[in-house]
Amino acid sequence: MKQIFALKGHIIDCDAQKKVRFCPDSHLLIENGLCLGVFPQLPAAYANVPVRDHGDKLILPGFVDLHLHASQYANRGLGLDLELLQWLEQYTFPQESKFACLDYACSIYRAFCRELRQGPVTRACIFATLHTPATLRLMDMLEESGLVAYVGKVNMDRNAPDDLREAGPEQAAADTRRWLAETAARGYRRVKPILTPRFAPSCSPDLLRLLGEMAREGHLPVQSHLSENRDEVALVKRLFPDSPHYAGVYAQYGLLEAGIPAIMAHGLYLQPAEVELLGQCGAFIAHCPSSNANLASGIAPVKALMEAGVPVGLGSDIGAGHSMNLLRLTAQAVACSKLLQRQTAAGNATLRLEEAFYLATRGGGAFFGKAGAFSPGFAADAVVLDDARIRLPQDSLEQRWQKLFYLGDEREICAKYVNGVPIDLQGQNQR
Amino acid sequence: MKQIFALKGHIIDCDAQKKVRFCPDSHLLIENGLCLGVFPQLPAAYANVPVRDHGDKLILPGFVDLHLHASQYANRGLGLDLELLQWLEQYTFPQESKFACLDYACSIYRAFCRELRQGPVTRACIFATLHTPATLRLMDMLEESGLVAYVGKVNMDRNAPDDLREAGPEQAAADTRRWLAETAARGYRRVKPILTPRFAPSCSPDLLRLLGEMAREGHLPVQSHLSENRDEVALVKRLFPDSPHYAGVYAQYGLLEAGIPAIMAHGLYLQPAEVELLGQCGAFIAHCPSSNANLASGIAPVKALMEAGVPVGLGSDIGAGHSMNLLRLTAQAVACSKLLQRQTAAGNATLRLEEAFYLATRGGGAFFGKAGAFSPGFAADAVVLDDARIRLPQDSLEQRWQKLFYLGDEREICAKYVNGVPIDLQGQNQR
């Protein structure tokens, strides 16, 4: 039997050309979890479907966070006087070691899931740690939250502390296969595994090769880091002297190629050949402006990447990024693009707000197929915002939309739908 | 009769060397609105004074916002696809024109004061508009709020729309004198007038000269803008061809000289001679990192200014800056300094978090005399924060302090004191 209903309110989304569409007092018609379209009045054939009337509130597509580390939730805002490689050593790795303890892991993952649920995000691509039991618990919790997520058990077998180093590539691959089998056995509906070599420096060539084989055999997606920091790029060059460039390392081992869905976080210092490779593979860049400022990495040339045909979305990159508020991250992407523009002088690096909104919704949503907008056939993921706290009575709908990104946070969110199903924002019915 | 009491909690402030002082479970002793000092235990002579025990909460000095436009409160987050001169024309000036209507002005100023009261700021230096009645109402509201503020009726007699242009320098000066007389007649205790030529391009040489004379005669402080944007700097050069540089315009007319307390907002593209001049005059730079990113102005070399002996504080620069949350602005000052560092390669541009904290409290506080810290003799301005929402149980006091800047907002603020007097955060007793 078909499940049909409509959401009513001021509906705003982005089209494929990155133009914002404002539909005041309109209906989003949803059938079996998919959008049928947005209508000022319900079409005659649907005149009698149930309507959830959100009145004067704003209805936006669910936001998509393409890159974050759930295991670094406790570290948000800490130690940000350091750069990447030092920060990994002093903050990230000691924190992730603690996830060997399932109780500790659950306490952090529970807090993480609560905040993710209450914020604007409906879909996310998440790094856990290398610990299989804790990673499975995180996946259980996310499944229960109603959100859609890819979650990765992290792989690393070198250049890491003893207690965060897998015992060689074969052992790492075997553990990863067992983890994959267990995720299949649990029959998650919304949460899926994603292969997660941490980044080239922490994986041996053999491990990368084995993961590449696993990706091809299992039609599995991949997430990793790429070109975040200049020291990191230099380190990759030393570790993989035969690769033409950083992206080439992943390509060489079958982790970056057409047919393998992939998300690479950052992409700041890419050579033209790397950009071309990403475009050819359809690999996504997760743009993480807040993280890149906090760790003094710099500013990714995101506009140039988009123009080169690389798919791009936004990533909070918790915990190097401090906030899971993708509304503000959208505004920060704009601000950082302007600072980049000021530096470069040549070319247009500036993201307009609607382009950043595109990245945060439809751009990142594309990694999940048809998601991140209200076009017909798209997943009915929506976030309903009551902006009474931040708007002024005289603000137009477009001005209300602008203010959301500069002044809004989870307090504005009063309802959220994923695949047409309401999310329990407070999680009162959840453990 | 002496009024003596103590605040108890985890007390954190900054010393003159920009070092953070952490005093867990300590007492801030306050006598007649001034700090006597911070003590682990109350000294014997004060053993019986009343203690307001804030338990496990954090007690920080009140934050100081050295530059914001109350009249642009409605514009926060709007039109930030533009740069300074276009933004002034399309957003700022049309908004400020509306302040000719006292009802409109009151509605905006009321909302502005409410938000200022609820946030971390205890002292601010504020631009109103050129309208005297509305400016006086803003001053009334601020006086009533219990906060300390300098407020400026704006002067501009050229390069502005007809309805925002004063009718020549003499008329502008006469209006300003009448405004000053009225502020004196109202007998404000905490709110003071500050001369406010908007910026050199919107003031004729005669107006600048008359304001300079007024500053000297009345021992009045001055606030204006300086070197925010490259086009603006070029415009000043065209308008004042005989001045050696932008700061020299203000100096030439007596608005930037030793003995005249002055705040200049921004200071991005200063020549060495301008930096030297600011240092010699003891003129403050209000560093506005959020505004400078939003309007694509760039990043001020704030570390270099500090090292050159220029006094610096932070400014939200509402409405080009979007948020009055000086906690987050402090973190943003750090992030922007790192992006500047990444650009410049040479020299150390990076602000550490404790240096940014210094700017937001003691640095800006110095414009008000002894304010912005808990040293003996300093004004007893304090903000009490309950960080239960953002901390984790295992966080140390220093980690809790770090997280405030990355994750905190007005929700954490549960009490505020100015000159030892509690502020009514909700303003329930105020009109």
Boltz contact constraints between the chains, C-beta under 6 A:
constraints:
  - contact:
      token1: [A, 74]
      token2: [B, 392]
      max_distance: 6.0
  - contact:
      token1: [A, 77]
      token2: [B, 402]
      max_distance: 6.0
  - contact:
      token1: [A, 77]
      token2: [B, 403]
      max_distance: 6.0
  - contact:
      token1: [A, 77]
      token2: [B, 406]
      max_distance: 6.0
  - contact:
      token1: [A, 77]
      token2: [B, 407]
      max_distance: 6.0
  - contact:
      token1: [A, 78]
      token2: [B, 399]
      max_distance: 6.0
  - contact:
      token1: [A, 78]
      token2: [B, 402]
      max_distance: 6.0
  - contact:
      token1: [A, 81]
      token2: [B, 352]
      max_distance: 6.0
  - contact:
      token1: [A, 293]
      token2: [B, 335]
      max_distance: 6.0
  - contact:
      token1: [A, 293]
      token2: [B, 339]
      max_distance: 6.0
  - contact:
      token1: [A, 294]
      token2: [B, 335]
      max_distance: 6.0
  - contact:
      token1: [A, 296]
      token2: [B, 338]
      max_distance: 6.0
  - contact:
      token1: [A, 296]
      token2: [B, 342]
      max_distance: 6.0
  - contact:
      token1: [A, 298]
      token2: [B, 342]
      max_distance: 6.0
  - contact:
      token1: [A, 322]
      token2: [B, 406]
      max_distance: 6.0
  - contact:
      token1: [A, 335]
      token2: [B, 293]
      max_distance: 6.0
  - contact:
      token1: [A, 335]
      token2: [B, 294]
      max_distance: 6.0
  - contact:
      token1: [A, 338]
      token2: [B, 296]
      max_distance: 6.0
  - contact:
      token1: [A, 339]
      token2: [B, 293]
      max_distance: 6.0
  - contact:
      token1: [A, 339]
      token2: [B, 339]
      max_distance: 6.0
  - contact:
      token1: [A, 342]
      token2: [B, 296]
      max_distance: 6.0
  - contact:
      token1: [A, 342]
      token2: [B, 298]
      max_distance: 6.0
  - contact:
      token1: [A, 343]
      token2: [B, 343]
      max_distance: 6.0
  - contact:
      token1: [A, 352]
      token2: [B, 81]
      max_distance: 6.0
  - contact:
      token1: [A, 392]
      token2: [B, 74]
      max_distance: 6.0
  - contact:
      token1: [A, 399]
      token2: [B, 78]
      max_distance: 6.0
  - contact:
      token1: [A, 402]
      token2: [B, 77]
      max_distance: 6.0
  - contact:
      token1: [A, 402]
      token2: [B, 78]
      max_distance: 6.0
  - contact:
      token1: [A, 403]
      token2: [B, 77]
      max_distance: 6.0
  - contact:
      token1: [A, 406]
      token2: [B, 77]
      max_distance: 6.0
  - contact:
      token1: [A, 406]
      token2: [B, 322]
      max_distance: 6.0
  - contact:
      token1: [A, 407]
      token2: [B, 77]
      max_distance: 6.0
